[in-house]
Each structure stands twice: as C-alpha cells, then as structure tokens.
Amino acid sequence: MPYKPKRPCAYPGCGRLAVREQYCAEHQKVMDKRYNQYERDPASNKRYGRSWKRIRDRYIKAHPLCEECQKQGKLTPAEEVHHILPLSKGGNSNAENLMALCKACHSRITAESGDRWGKGY
C-alpha cells in the first residue's frame, strides 16, 4: 500500500517535510511540550507521568499488536495503550484495565466514549 505524501511542517517558518504528523520531528516535540504545559488538564499531567510511561512501555512490549484489529483478523502494530475504565472514572493502570491499540482504534474508542471531545458538555 502506498504511503501518504509528505507535507510541509505546520510550524511557522519551518519548511521541513512531516512524514506522519502535522509537524516535523523537531517541532512535534515543541508542540507536545506546549500542549502538556498550557492546554492539558493539570490533573492529567499528574496521572500520566514517568511511572505511566514505564507501564505503557512494558505493556506495549508484551502486546505489540492492536487488540481491536486482531479481533477483526488484521495485524496492526500497537502505538498507544488505552485504559478500558478511564482513570478519571476510577480506573487503574493494572494490566486487566489496559488495551494495546493503534492510533486509529484509540481515537475511535475515545471519541465514541466521549472522554476527550466533549460529549459530556
């Protein structure tokens, strides 16, 4: 399957090409830091610290394929770890409450549950 064409980085004044994201690798780090510092809920920053990174890395290593895609017979590399019961609703980071997902499945599940994009407003 062919890849999407590369696009220019969306960061003002940068002419580098971005492969998958909106920004080139250098500016993606800058924008992630900006998001975490100014736009993300401070409580989320506390819940998703260094210990979460270790848990996530360990879980991805043990479950390298997207669990939702596997149910459909597809083999897609997992890129994100999803809490089945969100931490904000009393969930925890135990293995029974985690799922390894690709970005597409994680975005779909998060949008359907309304956790991130405003169904509860």
Secondary structure, 3 states (H helix, E strand, C coil): CCCCCCEECCCCCCCCEECCCCCCHHHHHHHHHHHHHHHCCHHHHHHCCHHHHHHHHHHHHHCCECHHHHHCCCCCECCEEEECCCHHHCCCCCHHHEEEECHHHHHHHHHHHCCCCCCCC
